[in-house]
Amino acid sequence: MTSILRRDFFRTLSAAALALCGCAAILNGPAFAQENKPSPELLTLPQAKTITVGIISGEDEDVWRVVQENAKKANLTIKVTPFSDYTAPNIALAEHDLDANAFQHQPYLEAQRQNQHFHITRVGDTYFQPIGLYSVKYKSAQDLPKNAVVGVPNDPSNEGRALHLLEKLGLLKIAPNSGTYPTALDITENPKNITIKELDAGIVGRSLPDLSAAVVNTDWARKAGIDLSKSRIGAEALKDNPYVNFIAVNDSDLKKPWVKILVQSFQQPNVATAIRTAYHDVTVPAFSS
């Protein structure tokens, strides 16, 4: 496959969702206890309703236990179905085996809509996991030397995301028309002659000692044992970031009363606390709490 064909092919592939798997955290402590009540603005369904929501197994299961308790107070029962991969939740939603799912960001959903023709829509933001640039050899992005080797995830969504981060950090420039999914072929300026090394998302973090630096998803950085506070030399900002995760439903359900209740059950102060606790403060709520 030629380089140009490879680039075009990558842009039409389904984008990889942010990985969410990990060891479950125990939600406890004073902060959680103090906020373990939904705010009084939460609406209530006139009649009891049960829905099924698909999520990714791991920390999210702890977060959704709090959401379930909030929803019960609003006459909504939520049954949670955990998945271990990132293609099944949208398929299950499109086939109406689920009423909603919560695991993806907008670039991933857009790719799924294009490739799978799903009629699925974002209805409420959940949280944000910033992708970061890490190094155990250099203290800042500007310290990276000439001919540095920087690892990036090799899937279309995350590679594009990594290159956009490197551009924002002033390390290189990407062709303006490269869109959401640029590859190394779209680099137009590279003053430090940085070599972009494409690696599997699950490997790039573990390869950090052998690289000048690496762009790693937050969850994979934790799994690789990277010290996020000491080794991160650059990170995405939440403001105007397209990679915020959200709750999604089928278009046919957009006006159903339970949709608003579901979103409000998630966007509560006690859920914000649960997110910070479960993800050890490296994942942040993407809603006002």
N, C-alpha and C positions, 0 to 999 in steps of 0.2 A: 504494500500500500504506500503510495507516495506521501510526502510530508503534507502537501496541500490537501489531499484526500483524507489523510488522517485528521487534520485539523477540522475539516468540515464534518467528518464522521463524529468526532468528539462532541461537536456542538449540538448534534441532534440526539445524542445518547441520553438516557435517563440520568439525571444528576444523583449523586449519592447523598442520601440524607445524613445529617449529623448523627454520628454513632452515639447511642445513649446507654449502652449496656454497662453494667458494672456491679459491684457488690452492693447489696441493699444496706441502707443506713437506718439506724434506729432514731425515730423522731421523739426527742424528749427534751428536758431542760426548761428553765424558767421562761425563755423567750417564746418557745412553742406553747407552753401552758397559758401564757398571758394572751396570746393571739388566737387561741383555738376556738374562736367564735366568728361566724360570718358577720359582715357589717349589716346594719339594719336596712340598707338599701336593697337587699336581695329580695326579688319578687318571689311569689309562690304560685305554683300551678293550681288552678281551680279543681282539677282532678288528678289523682295519682297517675304517674307515668313511669314506665321502666324502659331504659335505653341501654344499648351496649356500645362501649367505646373501646377502640383498639389502640394500644400503646406499645412501646418497646419495653421488653422485660428489663429489670434492673432497678435503678434508683427511682424511675418514674412510678413504679408500683407503690412506693412509699408516699410520693406526692399525691397520687390519686386516691389513696385512702382518706386523706384530708378532704379532697374534693367530694368524695362520696358522702362524707359526714355533712358537709355544707349542703349538698343537694337534697339529702333526706329532709332537712328543715324546710325545704322549698317544695316538698311533695314529689321529688324526682328521685327515682332509684337508678343508680348507675351500676351496671355490671361491666367489669373491666376484663378485656381479653388481651393478655400480653403476647407479643410476637417476638421472635428472635431474628427476623430479617426485615428488610426495609421495602420489599416489593409487595409482600402479602397484605399489609393494612389497607392500601388503596384498592387492591383487587377486591378484598372483602367488603369494603365500603361501597364500591361500585356495584357489587352484586347484592347489596342490601343485607349482607350477613352482619354488618355493623351499622349502627345509626350515625356514628361519628368516629373520627380517629384523631390522634394528637401525637405527631412524631416528626413532622416535616417542615421545611421552609419553602418559601415561594419559588425559588429557582427549581427545586426538585418537583414541586407540583406542576409548574409550567411545562417541564420536560415530560412529565407523565401525561398531562393533557394532550400534548402534541403527539406523543408516541402511542399512547394507549386509548386516546379519545375519551378519557374520563370526564364526567360532568360533576366535578367536585370543587367546592369553593371554601375559601378561608373565612372563618366567622369570628375568631377571637384569638389574640396573641397569648402565648404561654410564657416562654422564656428564651433566653439568648445565651449561646455558648460561643464566646469569641474564639476564633482561630488565632494562634500566636506564632511568633518567630522566636525560637529558642536557640541558645548556644551555651556550651560549657567552656568555651574558649575565649569568647569576646563579651564585653560588658554592654555594648550597644550596637545597633544596626550600623551606625557610622564607623564603628571600629573594624568591620569586616574588611579584610585586605583585598588587594588585587588577586584575581584568579581564585577567589573563594568558591567553595562547593556548597551549595545550599540544596538540601533535600526538600521535596514537595510531594504531596499525595498525587498518585497517578490517575485517579478517577477524574472525569471531566469537571464536575462541580467543584471539587475541592482543589484541584490544580488551578483552575481559574481563580478561585477565591484566594489561593496562596499568592498567585502572581499579582493580583490586585493589591494585596497587602504589601508586597515588596515594592510595588510602584508607589504606594502611599508613604512608605518609609524612605523614598528617594533613592532606592537602589537601582532601579531600572525604569524604563518606560515601555508601555504596551500600545500597540496600534489602536487608535480611537474606535475603529470599526470592529474590534474583536469581540465586543459584546460581553456577556456574562461568563462565557467559557473560553477564555484565551488559553493557548498553550505556549510553550517556549518558542514556538515558531512565530508567535505574534510579538515578540520582544523587538522593539525598534531601536532602543538605546540601552547600552549596557556598559557604562563607563568603567566599572571595575572588572569587566570581563568575567562575571560570575557564571559558573557552570551550574545549570539547573539539573539536579539529579532526581528523576521521577521514580518514586518507590510506592509500594502498596501502603495505604493509609495506616495499616496496622504495624508496618515495619519501620516507617520513616522515623518515628520517635525513638525506637530502640537503636536506630543507626546514628543517633546524635553524636556519640563520642567519636565517630569516624568522619564527621562532617564539620564544616566551618559553622554551619547553623542549619536549622530545619524548621519548616512551617508545619505545625502539627495541630490537629483538632484537640480541643481541650480534653475530651474523654480519653483519647488515645495517649495524650501526654501523661495523664495520670496513670494509665495502665502501664506505661513504659517506665514509670518511676521517676519522671522528670520533676525536679523541684520547681514548681510554677512560679513561686515568688522570687527565686534567685536566678533562674535560667531564662526567664522570658525577657527578651530585648525588644519586643514590639507586639502589638495586638490590635485587633479591630475595635472600633468604637460601636456602641449600640445605636447611636443616632443615625437615622435613615439607612440602616443596614437591612438588606434584603434577606438575610439569613436568620431572621427571627422565626422561631418555631410557633406553631399555632394549632388550634382546633379546626377541623374541616368536616363538612357534611356534604351530602349529595345536594345538587341544585334543587331537586324536587322537594327538599325538606327545609329550605332556607326560611320560609315564613312560619314554620311550626313553632308554637309557643315554647316548647322545651329547649329550643336552640339557645334562646336568650338566657334561660335559667342555667343551662349547662355552662355557658361562658361566664356568667356571673358567679357560679359556684366555684369556678377556677380562679377568677380574678379577685381573690380575697386576701386580706393581710395574713391569715393563717397559712394559706397556700404559698405565699411569698416566703414566709419563714420556712416552710417545709422544703421549698426548692433550695434555699441557701443551706439548709441543714443536710439534705440528702446529697447535694453536690459539693459540699465543703466550700461554699462561697466562690466557686469558679464558674458557676452558672448563675445568671442573674434573671430575676423576673422581668418580663417585657411589658408589664402593665403597671399602672399606678397603684400602690398599695399603702 
